[in-house]
Amino acid sequence: MPTDPNYSLDRTMESPPANHALITPSDSADLPVVIRGFSIPTAGAIKFTDLGGNIVTVPSGYYAPGMIHPARWVKIWNTDTDAASILVVW
């Protein structure tokens, strides 16, 4: 593995993410970590639980495909989510 010369720098919400994963939305399981952001390749509705415990369904068209959007979510629900291939970052 290459050496990371930026390892000792502070990680903030503006810093590039260190981890990425494609996830499968679930009505039963929380995400393994609180995410810092997400991306979707095509438009679609997405239902999530945020860090404050609020459950929100955002209709298709609110999030632009192909961009990483800031988010502090703990769960992405299968029910009411039709966005596919969701990439999460942290």
Secondary structure, 3 states (H helix, E strand, C coil): CCCCCCCCCCCCCCCCCCCEEEECCCCCCCCCCCCCEEECCCCCCEEEEECCCCEEEECCCCCCCCCCEECCEEEECCCCCCCCCEEEEC
